[in-house]
Structure formats: C-alpha cells, structure tokens
Amino acid sequence: MNLISIVLGTYNGAKFIESQLKSILNQTYNDFEIIVVDDASQDNTLEIVNRFSNKHKNVFVYPFSENVGYIKNFERGIALSKGDFIALSDQDDWWETTKLEKLSANIKNNDLIYCDSAFVDENLKPLGKSFSKKKNMISSNNPINFLIDNCVSGHAALFKRELYNKAIPFPELIPHDWWLAYIASANNGVAYFDEPLVKYRHHQNNVIASIKKKAKNPNRLAERRHRIENFHKACPEKLIHEKKIISAIHNSYKKFSLTSNLKRVFLFLGNQKELLPILKKSTFKKTIFSINMFFKLK
C-alpha cells in the first residue's frame, strides 16, 4: 500500500474537529498519516488535535502563529507531508470509512480523482442535496473544461504527489482545489468517482461566510482576470488546440471594449461544449450565459 498523507487544515474548528478526526482514523485504508496544520486558531482546536496526536502515532500537529488563509495553509501542510498520495480535509466534514480505499483503487493513471459529497446539517442529518445536484461532475483531460468553473472540491479529492510538484506555488487568489483540478486536467487527467464519500456539513459559519464572500467582493473582476491569466500561463504549449482557445479567452478578459466583448461572446458560443460542461444548465441557458459574457466576466 502507498502512504496517503491527509492534510487537515484547521482554524477555530473546535466544534467539529473531533468528529472529523474520528471518521478519518476509522478508514479501511490503513497506511496513512494525518498532517494537521493549524492556521493560528484562537479557540481550543489545538488542545483537541494534540490529544489525538498523543494517542495516535500517525497524527502530527503543526501549529502556526501566523494566519495565512486556507490556500497557503494547505500548501504548507502538503509540504510537510510524506505520502505518495495526498488527500485534503476540511475540519468540519465527515468521511465515509471507505473513502481512501475507493479513491486510491480507482485513480489509475490520472493525476487526481474526486468523489461526490452529500450535504448534511450540523448533526450529520441528510439534507437531500449533494454537489452533483448543483454541478455536472466530470472526468477530463482538457484544461478548457476547468477554465470557467470547477466541480472538484478539495475535501473530496485524492491526488498524486507529482501533481503537487507541478502545481506549486498555489496562486493566492485561486482556490487551491480549482488550481489542482486545472493542472491535473492539463497533464494526466482528472477522474470522477460517482459515489458520495464525504458528508459536507452546512452550518452557520461556513454558509454565512460563503454568502458574505460572494456579496462583498469588490475585487471580483480583478480576481477573474488573475485566474484566466494564471491558467493561460500554466497550459502546456504541447496542447496546441487548448492553448489557442485559452489564449483567445485570456486576451478577451484583459479589457472591456466592443471588440473584445464581441470576441468573448463568439468564443463562448463557438466553444460552448468545452467551456461549459460543468454548468448544470440546458443548451439554451448556456447560450444565454455565453451572450451575457458581453457584459461581464466569469
């Protein structure tokens, strides 16, 4: 068995961290280490994880006094890990016992594999929803598929260390799971395992934080341009077709003008299947979405 490093990012997660650690330690896959990287928590998160570390020899805790945010926290956690495979974990989820076993058995030649996640409440009661009901979950070796949207959640993914080596450093303004999915699709591919192996808690902190982030983000336009620019740079030159499309999209994102806006609309209309496979919309609605790109960036 290959060693799997589970990188668990924590920040003021005392309420749910014990439950999550128990679900990870109960995995049917036996050869794993848990790397807990704490991003300067102010509650008793460290007290809880240290208790687990004292009891389990494969749990390692790294407390940091500097808060760097979730993206860089996961990056420094992966750097501390030793496994051939890496799985990322949020502090408030719950894993099915077979998650590592099933994902590691099915990753094959792909750089990354991910599964579905079921939505639950604070007490792990099912809410009847899942990530696959919000987005189309795809397998892909085409980076264009991940240019505009992402269906790979970090908490649901397992990837090879080689992917991390290709993906570092993580850009600060791009979610790390989106960046890893894009880099994987541009190299050895992304595979989807069609089973919910994670229970994703919906609770006040993560839901409200998500709403506030979307509602109060004055830099959204700059972030989207930054994303496309980084994706353009990261696309290998050997992918001639993909590089050409991504380059054209990148150029259309640089400024708002009649010419660039029209070019962007025609690029989306002409490459709709490659650009919008994750969007869970009808062909008609995807066409409307493409036309709306005249007025905005996504």
Stockholm file with secondary structure:
# STOCKHOLM 1.0

chainA/1-298         MNLISIVLGTYNGAKFIESQLKSILNQTYNDFEIIVVDDASQDNTLEIVNRFSNKHKNVFVYPFSENVGYIKNFERGIALSKGDFIALSDQDDWWETTKLEKLSANIKNNDLIYCDSAFVDENLKPLGKSFSKKKNMISSNNPINFLIDNCVSGHAALFKRELYNKAIPFPELIPHDWWLAYIASANNGVAYFDEPLVKYRHHQNNVIASIKKKAKNPNRLAERRHRIENFHKACPEKLIHEKKIISAIHNSYKKFSLTSNLKRVFLFLGNQKELLPILKKSTFKKTIFSINMFFKLK
#=GR chainA/1-298 SS CCCEEEEEEESSCTTTHHHHHHHHHTCSCCCEEEEEEEECCSSSHHHHHHHHHHHCTTEEEEEESSCCCHHHHHHHHHHTCCCSEEEEECTTCEECTTHHHHHHHHCTTCSEEEEEEEEECTTCCEEEEEGGGTSCCCCBSCGGGGSSCCCCCGGGEEEEHHHHHHHCSCCTTSCHHHHHHHHHHTTTCEEEEEEEEEEEECCHHHHHHHHHHHHSCTTHHHHHHHHHHHHHHHSCTTCHHHHHHHHHHHHHHSCCCHHHHHHHHHHHHHTHHHHCSSSCCCHHHHHHHHHHTTTCCC
#=GC SS_cons         CCCEEEEEEESSCTTTHHHHHHHHHTCSCCCEEEEEEEECCSSSHHHHHHHHHHHCTTEEEEEESSCCCHHHHHHHHHHTCCCSEEEEECTTCEECTTHHHHHHHHCTTCSEEEEEEEEECTTCCEEEEEGGGTSCCCCBSCGGGGSSCCCCCGGGEEEEHHHHHHHCSCCTTSCHHHHHHHHHHTTTCEEEEEEEEEEEECCHHHHHHHHHHHHSCTTHHHHHHHHHHHHHHHSCTTCHHHHHHHHHHHHHHSCCCHHHHHHHHHHHHHTHHHHCSSSCCCHHHHHHHHHHTTTCCC
//
